[in-house]
Amino acid sequence: MRSNAQYEVVEEREKPQNRNVLADQEIKLIGTSAKAYEDMRLRRVVVWDEKNGCEIELLTNHMTFGSTTIASIYKDRWEIELFFKELKQHLKVKTFIGTTENALRIQIWTALLALLLLRWMHHLSKAKWSFSILCFMTRQNLFTYRALVDWINNPFEIPPNEPDSPGFEQLTLDFGQHTLCTEGNLV
């Protein structure tokens, strides 16, 4: 809820005992900026955030859930917001490619896997980079031929020019009558 929001308390609700809920009220917004909402009743739940040592005011139109449930929903919602912030910052995901539920699920699972792999690389890395620097350096080295473990252990080593090093085996793709060879020519 905005700090300059004007409202009047319509009804005080009973606060749960031994919880971090400081107030549970039904309110009505007032003032010139609230003209469109003047007939709507809203619920204001004030929660004490022990981690940050401050009050958090939550505003909702959901009247049936308990105030602790509303507080936990907002907390979970904030965790989701932080996840998407991390996707945008580190993986440079700005928009979703598809619009169907399946497309969204695939993109979110792929992003989760990528974040998990990057976090594991960050854990294993001997270069004490920040997570954002590791993500940047990984993007810069995506198309270099070297083993990932070697790169993490010695990120500033000059990569081999060709993938002839041990452990780099070129696969042959079979296209029916044609085979794609290691030189990239169809035979």
C-alpha angles and dihedrals in degrees: 000000000000116000093231096049114130118215143150124225111243097178137003112221125207113269119224114249122245093014134112093251110118099177139008113188142160108225142180120217115235135185135067096291091055096057093118092051101041094111094044123096115216133186122238116198118183115201130185112232106209094186093060098024097235144103120261119203114208122194121198142153092220107110103172105061121083118258093248089052091052090049092051091047090054090047091053090045089054091053089054090050090052090050092053090045088056091049091053095044104042106023095034092231103161102162138010116258097214133034102209121096091246093051091050092048092050093049094046093047090047090050091048091052092047091050091048092051092046091049089050091049089049089052093050097041118112090198103084096223125155115254093254092052090050090052090049093048091047090054090049092052101042095112100040119110107240139108113267094230091052091050093049092049095045110015096169097054112116108256119237115265095227133028092245092112118113111276095032108102120173112226122220116230115212116213099180106263093008127063124199107226129205092265090060096246122129111239 
